[in-house]
Amino acid sequence: MTKLLNANFLRLWKNKAFWASAAVCVVLGALAALGEFRFQVSVGADLSVPEVAQYKALLEKQFFSYTTVTGILAAALVSLFLGTEYSDGAIRNKIVVGHSRLSIYFANLIVGFAASLMCMAGYMLACLAVGAPLLGWFTKPAALLLSAIGGSVLMLAAFCAIFTFVTMNCSKKSTSTVICLLGAFVLLFAAVYLNGRLDAPEFITGYEMSVNGQIMDSVPEPNPDYLTGTKREVYQFLYDLLPTGQSLQYTMLNFTNPARLMGLAAAVCAVFSAAGAALFRRKDLK
């Protein structure tokens, strides 16, 4: 395993997809903070007043947006980096020299996760370096911020486990890349839909109109789209289970049970890692 990890990291430092992904993350992090600063200036906010920055929690708004970005970048990075092993015949060579399939699979999973984690760190550091002087420091409780950071690391591990599952069991790099990228967007759209259903208000405002068309009164009415009971619990569970659902919650810092999110992310990572390794052991590499 150690030799495989050393070889994979050596190849990673020379991989253009990794450096391109890292550069994209750094640029996005800096632009996110700079864009927030320019927006606040354009609307006339005086950021020199501590109460203004504290009320708006400006740095947090952009800092945690990396959770939405890294899932898509991990899909591209993992599929391109690991898919090259099939196109170059590296996997067969590793098996010929005596490495087990399980060692190959988990070495690739670890390096793919490490590469994605470094890209995520690049976004965070760039956003912090640009945002802190312009927008001020964090204003949310430290426990909440640390929970979001720790949870997002496990969320990223779940993403990488899914993408490694696909890439290591698909012999064509182009096919695995398309599946991973499409899968990342499908999961994101699913999370947005679930979030919309869960955020639907319990009551909506109904209006009574007079004869001349003027609004006379408004009466709250039950919202037929509001989720209740078991249906709401199922939607909430799926929203918490999906890595993209977790990413939206971390982006908005809108979560109440970080232990639940972390546990579900760890479960997704474990299930896809075990299933991927089991399939890879039986895969025909000829």
C-alpha positions in Angstrom: 0.0 0.0 0.0 2.8 2.4 0.9 4.5 1.9 -2.5 1.2 2.4 -4.3 0.5 5.6 -2.4 4.0 7.0 -3.1 3.6 6.2 -6.8 0.1 7.8 -6.9 1.2 11.0 -5.2 4.2 11.2 -7.5 1.9 11.0 -10.4 -0.5 13.4 -8.8 2.2 16.2 -8.6 2.7 15.8 -12.4 -1.0 15.7 -13.2 -2.4 18.7 -15.2 -6.0 18.0 -14.1 -5.0 18.3 -10.5 -3.2 21.6 -10.9 -5.9 23.0 -13.1 -8.6 22.0 -10.5 -6.5 23.6 -7.7 -6.0 26.8 -9.7 -9.8 27.0 -10.4 -10.5 26.6 -6.7 -8.0 29.3 -5.7 -9.4 31.7 -8.3 -13.0 30.9 -7.3 -12.3 31.5 -3.6 -10.7 34.8 -4.2 -13.4 36.0 -6.7 -16.1 35.0 -4.2 -14.8 37.2 -1.5 -14.0 40.0 -3.9 -17.4 39.8 -5.5 -19.1 40.0 -2.1 -17.0 43.1 -1.2 -17.8 44.8 -4.5 -21.5 44.1 -4.1 -21.6 45.5 -0.6 -19.8 48.7 -1.8 -22.3 49.0 -4.7 -25.3 49.0 -2.3 -23.6 51.5 -0.1 -22.8 49.3 2.9 -20.1 50.8 5.2 -18.0 47.8 6.1 -15.9 49.8 8.4 -18.8 49.7 10.9 -18.5 46.4 12.8 -22.3 46.1 13.3 -22.8 46.1 9.5 -20.4 43.3 8.8 -21.6 41.3 11.8 -25.2 41.6 10.8 -24.6 40.5 7.3 -22.0 37.8 8.2 -20.3 38.6 5.0 -17.3 36.3 5.2 -19.3 33.3 6.1 -21.6 33.9 3.1 -18.8 33.2 0.7 -16.4 31.1 2.6 -18.6 28.0 2.9 -19.8 28.2 -0.7 -16.8 25.9 -1.4 -19.0 22.9 -0.3 -21.1 23.3 -3.5 -18.1 23.8 -5.8 -15.9 21.0 -4.6 -18.4 18.2 -5.3 -18.4 19.0 -9.0 -14.7 19.6 -9.2 -14.1 16.3 -7.4 -16.2 14.5 -10.0 -13.9 15.8 -12.8 -10.7 15.4 -10.9 -11.2 11.9 -9.6 -12.6 10.5 -12.9 -9.8 12.1 -15.0 -7.0 11.2 -12.6 -8.0 7.6 -11.9 -9.4 7.0 -15.4 -5.9 7.5 -16.8 -4.8 4.3 -15.1 -7.0 2.3 -17.4 -6.0 4.2 -20.6 -2.3 3.9 -19.7 -2.5 0.2 -18.6 -1.1 1.1 -15.1 -3.7 -1.0 -13.3 -2.6 -4.2 -15.1 1.0 -3.4 -14.5 0.4 -3.0 -10.7 -1.3 -6.3 -10.6 1.5 -8.0 -12.6 4.1 -6.9 -10.1 2.1 -8.3 -7.2 -0.1 -5.6 -5.8 -3.6 -6.8 -4.7 -6.7 -5.3 -6.2 -7.9 -4.1 -2.8 -4.6 -2.2 -2.2 -4.9 -0.6 -5.7 -8.5 0.4 -5.1 -8.0 2.0 -1.7 -4.7 3.6 -2.6 -6.6 5.3 -5.5 -9.4 6.3 -3.2 -7.1 7.8 -0.7 -5.1 9.8 -3.3 -8.3 11.0 -5.0 -9.7 12.2 -1.7 -6.4 13.9 -0.8 -6.3 15.7 -4.1 -9.9 16.9 -3.7 -9.2 18.0 -0.2 -6.2 20.0 -1.3 -8.3 21.8 -3.9 -11.0 22.5 -1.2 -8.3 23.9 1.1 -7.1 26.1 -1.8 -10.6 27.7 -2.1 -10.8 28.2 1.7 -7.4 29.8 2.0 -7.9 32.1 -1.0 -11.3 33.2 0.2 -9.9 33.8 3.7 -6.9 35.7 2.4 -8.9 38.0 0.3 -12.1 38.1 2.3 -10.8 38.7 5.8 -9.1 42.1 5.1 -12.1 43.3 3.0 -15.1 41.8 4.8 -13.9 41.3 8.3 -13.6 38.1 10.4 -16.2 35.3 11.1 -19.1 36.3 13.3 -20.8 32.9 13.7 -20.1 30.7 16.8 -16.8 28.8 16.5 -18.6 25.5 17.2 -20.9 26.0 14.2 -18.0 26.9 11.9 -15.8 23.9 13.0 -18.8 21.6 12.6 -19.3 22.9 9.1 -15.7 22.4 8.2 -15.4 19.0 9.7 -18.7 17.9 8.2 -17.7 19.2 4.8 -14.5 17.0 4.9 -16.6 13.9 5.5 -19.0 15.1 2.8 -16.1 15.3 0.3 -15.0 11.8 1.3 -18.5 10.6 0.4 -18.3 12.3 -2.9 -14.9 10.8 -3.6 -16.1 7.3 -2.6 -19.0 7.6 -5.1 -16.7 8.9 -8.0 -14.1 6.2 -7.2 -16.8 3.6 -7.3 -17.7 4.7 -10.8 -14.2 5.3 -12.2 -12.6 2.1 -10.9 -15.3 -0.1 -12.3 -15.5 1.6 -15.7 -12.7 0.9 -18.1 -13.2 4.0 -20.3 -12.0 7.3 -18.9 -14.4 9.3 -21.1 -17.4 7.3 -20.0 -16.6 7.5 -16.3 -16.0 11.2 -16.5 -19.3 11.8 -18.1 -21.1 9.6 -15.6 -19.4 11.3 -12.6 -20.1 14.9 -13.9 -23.7 14.1 -14.8 -24.2 12.3 -11.5 -22.9 15.3 -9.6 -25.3 17.6 -11.3 -28.2 15.2 -10.9 -27.5 14.9 -7.2 -27.3 18.7 -6.9 -30.7 19.2 -8.7 -32.2 16.5 -6.4 -30.9 18.3 -3.3 -32.3 21.7 -4.6 -35.7 20.0 -5.1 -35.7 18.5 -1.7 -34.7 21.7 -0.1 -37.5 23.6 -1.9 -40.1 21.1 -0.7 -38.8 21.2 2.9 -38.7 25.0 2.9 -42.3 25.3 1.7 -44.2 27.4 4.3 -47.0 25.8 6.3 -49.4 28.6 5.5 -49.8 30.9 2.4 -51.5 34.2 2.3 -54.9 34.3 0.5 -56.4 37.6 -0.6 -60.0 38.7 -0.8 -60.7 41.2 -3.6 -63.4 43.9 -3.6 -65.6 44.6 -6.6 -63.3 47.4 -7.8 -60.3 45.1 -7.7 -58.7 46.4 -4.5 -57.4 44.1 -1.9 -59.6 44.2 1.2 -58.2 41.5 3.5 -55.7 38.7 3.6 -56.3 35.4 5.3 -53.6 32.7 5.9 -54.5 29.4 4.2 -52.9 26.0 4.7 -50.3 25.3 2.0 -51.1 22.0 0.2 -47.3 21.6 -0.6 -46.3 21.7 3.0 -44.8 18.4 4.1 -45.9 16.7 7.3 -45.5 13.5 9.2 -43.7 10.5 7.7 -43.4 12.2 4.3 -41.5 15.1 5.7 -39.2 12.7 7.6 -38.4 10.8 4.5 -37.6 14.0 2.5 -35.4 15.3 5.4 -33.6 12.0 5.6 -32.9 12.0 1.8 -31.8 15.6 2.0 -29.4 14.8 4.8 -28.2 11.7 3.1 -27.2 13.2 -0.2 -23.7 14.7 -0.2 -25.2 17.6 -2.3 -27.9 18.1 0.3 -25.2 18.3 3.0 -23.3 20.8 0.8 -26.3 23.1 0.6 -26.8 23.0 4.3 -23.1 23.7 5.0 -23.1 26.5 2.4 -26.0 28.3 4.2 -24.8 27.2 7.7 -28.4 26.0 8.1 -28.2 22.7 10.0 -29.1 21.7 13.5 -27.7 18.2 13.9 -24.1 18.0 12.6 -23.5 14.6 14.1 -26.3 13.2 12.0 -24.9 14.7 8.8 -21.4 13.5 9.6 -22.7 10.0 10.4 -24.6 9.8 7.1 -21.6 11.0 5.1 -19.4 8.4 6.8 -22.0 5.7 6.0 -22.2 6.8 2.3 -18.4 6.7 2.1 -18.2 3.2 3.7 -21.0 1.7 1.6 -19.6 2.9 -1.7 -16.0 2.1 -0.8 -17.0 -1.5 0.2 -19.2 -2.0 -2.8 -16.6 -0.5 -5.2 -13.8 -2.6 -3.9 -15.9 -5.8 -4.1 -16.9 -5.1 -7.7 -13.3 -4.2 -8.6 -12.0 -7.5 -7.2 -14.3 -9.3 -9.7 -13.7 -7.0 -12.7 -12.2 -8.4 -15.8 -9.2 -6.2 -16.6 -8.4 -7.9 -19.9 
